[in-house]
Amino acid sequence: MELKKRKIIIVVLLALTLFVSLPVLTPYLVPGLDLKFHLYRIEGIVAGLKTGQIPVRMQPEWLSGYGYPVSIFYSDFFLYWPAFFRILHVNLQDCYKIYVITVNLLTIYLAFISFKGIFKDDTLIGVIGSVLWSTSIYRLGCEYARAGVGEYTALAFIPLFFWGGYQILYQPNKKNSWCITGVGFACLALSHLEFP
């Protein structure tokens, strides 16, 4: 791919990231249904790390200081990223905003490379697929209306999982097919795995 085309693609993907991140680029935080719970989870990770837990399994400040093992029920793997900024004394609201923007960028990039890979290195389809995936009403609803952190984080990795599956089925000579599928599935499991 020539340099000019690559620069255009980078600008388009960054502009798309900016567009889908507009709700968190305001001075306040959009109140999603589960937002308080996930903000408490970030604070719980920070409190647990300060007590020496690695990985954090018991949030020590929940339930009037008795603690609660929320990390047993929800994977905190990706929430260590905003917790890191919180440890550096960044405002909790800004930590969450950084996380949302990071997930948006990751969603857009992984969708781009996945759709591009599935459709035989067609860059235009990669960009269109990335736009459609990242601006889908369901994904944006999970992110802003419900603040379903695990769910919208998992949605970032679904295209990667399907790209790897496509390579396994239709391009069996590719050496990294199983790796792409494995990474996609592992990230899905680490972001949103619910048991009935």
C-alpha positions as CSV (number, residue, x, y, z in Angstrom):
1,M,0.0,0.0,0.0
2,E,1.4,3.3,-1.0
3,L,2.3,5.9,1.7
4,K,-0.4,8.5,0.6
5,K,-3.2,5.9,0.8
6,R,-1.9,4.7,4.2
7,K,-2.0,8.2,5.5
8,I,-5.6,8.8,4.3
9,I,-6.7,5.5,5.9
10,I,-5.1,6.6,9.2
11,V,-6.8,10.0,9.1
12,V,-10.2,8.4,8.3
13,L,-9.9,5.8,11.1
14,L,-8.8,8.5,13.6
15,A,-11.6,10.8,12.5
16,L,-14.0,7.9,13.0
17,T,-12.6,7.3,16.5
18,L,-13.2,11.0,17.2
19,F,-16.7,10.8,15.9
20,V,-17.8,7.7,18.0
21,S,-16.1,9.2,21.0
22,L,-17.9,12.5,21.0
23,P,-20.1,11.7,24.0
24,V,-17.0,11.4,26.2
25,L,-15.3,14.4,24.8
26,T,-17.5,16.7,26.9
27,P,-16.8,18.1,30.4
28,Y,-19.3,15.7,32.0
29,L,-19.8,11.9,31.8
30,V,-22.9,10.5,30.0
31,P,-24.8,8.6,32.7
32,G,-25.2,5.1,31.5
33,L,-27.3,2.5,33.4
34,D,-24.3,0.5,34.7
35,L,-21.8,3.4,34.9
36,K,-21.7,3.7,38.7
37,F,-21.1,0.0,39.1
38,H,-18.1,0.0,36.6
39,L,-16.7,3.2,38.2
40,Y,-16.8,1.4,41.5
41,R,-15.0,-1.6,39.9
42,I,-12.2,0.7,38.8
43,E,-11.9,2.2,42.2
44,G,-12.0,-1.3,43.7
45,I,-9.1,-2.5,41.5
46,V,-7.1,0.5,42.7
47,A,-7.9,-0.2,46.4
48,G,-7.1,-3.8,45.9
49,L,-3.8,-3.1,44.3
50,K,-2.9,-0.7,47.1
51,T,-3.5,-3.6,49.6
52,G,-1.0,-5.8,47.6
53,Q,-3.5,-8.0,45.7
54,I,-2.2,-9.0,42.3
55,P,-4.6,-9.8,40.6
56,V,-7.3,-8.1,42.6
57,R,-10.0,-10.6,43.6
58,M,-11.6,-8.8,46.5
59,Q,-12.5,-5.1,46.4
60,P,-11.8,-4.2,50.0
61,E,-13.9,-1.0,50.2
62,W,-17.2,-2.5,49.1
63,L,-20.0,-3.3,51.5
64,S,-18.9,-0.9,54.2
65,G,-15.3,-2.1,54.2
66,Y,-16.1,-5.8,54.4
67,G,-15.2,-6.2,50.7
68,Y,-16.9,-8.0,47.9
69,P,-15.4,-10.4,45.3
70,V,-16.8,-8.7,42.2
71,S,-13.7,-9.7,40.3
72,I,-14.6,-13.3,40.6
73,F,-17.8,-12.7,38.7
74,Y,-16.6,-10.1,36.1
75,S,-13.2,-10.1,34.4
76,D,-11.2,-7.1,35.3
77,F,-8.4,-7.7,32.8
78,F,-9.1,-4.7,30.7
79,L,-10.1,-2.4,33.6
80,Y,-6.5,-2.4,34.8
81,W,-5.9,0.1,32.1
82,P,-8.1,2.9,33.6
83,A,-7.0,1.7,37.1
84,F,-3.4,2.5,36.1
85,F,-4.3,6.1,35.3
86,R,-6.3,6.3,38.6
87,I,-3.3,5.2,40.5
88,L,-1.5,8.1,38.8
89,H,-4.2,10.4,40.4
90,V,-6.1,11.1,37.2
91,N,-9.7,11.9,37.9
92,L,-12.0,8.8,37.8
93,Q,-14.2,10.3,35.2
94,D,-11.2,11.0,32.9
95,C,-9.9,7.5,33.5
96,Y,-13.2,6.1,32.2
97,K,-13.1,8.4,29.3
98,I,-9.6,7.3,28.4
99,Y,-10.9,3.7,28.5
100,V,-13.8,4.4,26.2
101,I,-11.6,6.2,23.7
102,T,-9.1,3.4,23.8
103,V,-11.8,0.7,23.2
104,N,-13.3,2.8,20.4
105,L,-9.8,3.0,18.7
106,L,-9.2,-0.7,19.2
107,T,-12.7,-1.5,17.8
108,I,-12.2,0.5,14.7
109,Y,-8.7,-0.8,14.1
110,L,-9.5,-4.5,14.7
111,A,-12.6,-4.2,12.5
112,F,-10.6,-2.6,9.8
113,I,-7.9,-5.2,9.7
114,S,-10.4,-8.0,10.0
115,F,-12.8,-6.9,7.2
116,K,-9.7,-6.1,5.1
117,G,-8.3,-9.6,5.8
118,I,-11.6,-11.4,5.1
119,F,-12.2,-9.6,1.8
120,K,-8.7,-10.2,0.3
121,D,-6.9,-7.0,1.3
122,D,-9.6,-4.7,0.0
123,T,-8.9,-1.5,1.9
124,L,-12.2,0.1,1.0
125,I,-14.2,-2.8,2.4
126,G,-12.0,-2.7,5.5
127,V,-12.9,1.0,6.0
128,I,-16.6,0.5,5.3
129,G,-16.8,-2.5,7.6
130,S,-15.0,-0.6,10.3
131,V,-17.5,2.3,10.0
132,L,-20.5,0.0,10.0
133,W,-19.2,-2.0,13.0
134,S,-18.1,0.9,15.1
135,T,-21.2,3.0,14.5
136,S,-23.8,0.2,14.9
137,I,-26.7,1.3,17.1
138,Y,-26.3,-1.8,19.3
139,R,-22.6,-1.1,20.1
140,L,-23.1,2.6,20.7
141,G,-26.1,1.7,22.9
142,C,-24.0,-0.7,25.0
143,E,-21.3,1.9,25.3
144,Y,-23.3,5.1,26.1
145,A,-26.9,4.2,27.1
146,R,-26.1,1.1,29.2
147,A,-22.4,1.6,29.9
148,G,-22.0,-2.1,29.5
149,V,-18.2,-2.1,29.8
150,G,-17.7,-5.8,29.3
151,E,-20.1,-6.0,26.4
152,Y,-18.8,-3.1,24.3
153,T,-15.2,-4.2,25.0
154,A,-16.1,-7.7,23.8
155,L,-17.6,-6.2,20.6
156,A,-14.1,-4.9,19.7
157,F,-12.8,-8.5,19.4
158,I,-15.6,-10.2,17.5
159,P,-14.3,-9.2,14.0
160,L,-10.9,-10.5,14.9
161,F,-12.4,-13.9,16.0
162,F,-14.3,-14.2,12.8
163,W,-11.3,-13.2,10.7
164,G,-9.3,-16.0,12.3
165,G,-12.2,-18.4,11.7
166,Y,-12.4,-17.4,8.1
167,Q,-8.7,-18.0,7.6
168,I,-9.0,-21.5,9.2
169,L,-11.8,-22.5,7.0
170,Y,-10.9,-20.8,3.7
171,Q,-7.2,-20.2,3.8
172,P,-5.8,-23.2,5.7
173,N,-2.2,-22.5,4.5
174,K,-2.0,-19.3,6.5
175,K,0.2,-20.0,9.5
176,N,-1.3,-17.5,12.0
177,S,-5.0,-18.5,11.5
178,W,-5.2,-20.3,14.9
179,C,-3.3,-17.5,16.6
180,I,-5.8,-14.8,15.4
181,T,-8.8,-16.9,16.4
182,G,-7.2,-17.7,19.8
183,V,-6.3,-14.1,20.6
184,G,-9.8,-13.0,19.5
185,F,-11.5,-15.7,21.6
186,A,-9.2,-15.1,24.6
187,C,-10.0,-11.3,24.5
188,L,-13.7,-12.1,24.2
189,A,-13.5,-14.3,27.3
190,L,-11.4,-11.8,29.2
191,S,-13.8,-8.9,28.5
192,H,-17.3,-10.4,28.8
193,L,-18.0,-14.0,29.8
194,E,-21.3,-14.6,31.6
195,F,-22.5,-17.8,33.0
196,P,-26.3,-18.5,32.9
